[in-house]
Amino acid sequence: MSRRTLIAGNWKMNLDRMSAIALAEAIAREAPAEDVDVAVFPPFVYMEAVRGVLERTPIAYGGQNMYFASSGAYTGEISGPMLIDMGARYVILGHSERRHIFGESSQLVGKKVAAAFEHGLVPVLCVGETIEQRRDGATQQVVFEQLGAGVAELSSDQVARMVIAYEPVWAIGTGETATPEQAQEVHADLRTWLTDRYNADIAGRVRIQYGGSVKPSNAAELLAQPDIDGALVGGASLEAESFLAIIAAGKA
Ligand code: PEP
């Protein structure tokens, strides 16, 4: 089963308006359009500016989060229809920073994932264990719980179209990367879980990205693993040169 590689840049709460535009312009100018999908996730307030640059290019963009309700009295939140209105294609949900800093539960994330599909967005569901959970041998249990709750309200067709990002918490923003073997092991476990829950065809269509200190020097090795279908990149996506090098590794 061949899956199109997806290289995504999560800009988090970084950049300013001008540097966001400049970064989007450099990616639009230099990223190869064929063989690899590319997406960026700007801060909400810069999405309009990024849209101006990327609108008629093959580079997609999306939200770093959203709430599950369509509209209403939810001060500070952003809805699926608002992201669609801005031309977004994807939305990152359940990022470990949302789970661990902002206390989002797997059940809340599951509601958001279902709402994303309902509004026409492709969710990027993040799962991953902390270093303590890994040391305790609980990695499988943690990622299976997060995945199970994340897909709880989805049809099997939606599951096939979603993106999962395996992001070990201990590797995010730390410079420490899972080895290709460690990452592949969890990716294969996730795919086996999907096979058991749905079937091999659906499991074979789901794109599973790896995230956690991906950089130009380790991207090719990670992306060469059979069950790693792309990368969700934080720090190294803030500079055009390093992000483009990771995209190039995804194309290879
Ligand atoms: C992320 O933001 O999802 C991430 C993996 O960050 P970094 O690449 O900086 O570790």
Boltz pocket constraint, residues with backbone or C-beta under 6 A from the ligand:
constraints:
  - pocket:
      binder: B
      contacts: [[A, 10], [A, 12], [A, 167], [A, 171], [A, 172], [A, 173], [A, 174], [A, 175], [A, 211], [A, 212], [A, 213], [A, 214], [A, 232], [A, 233], [A, 234], [A, 235], [A, 236]]
      max_distance: 6.0
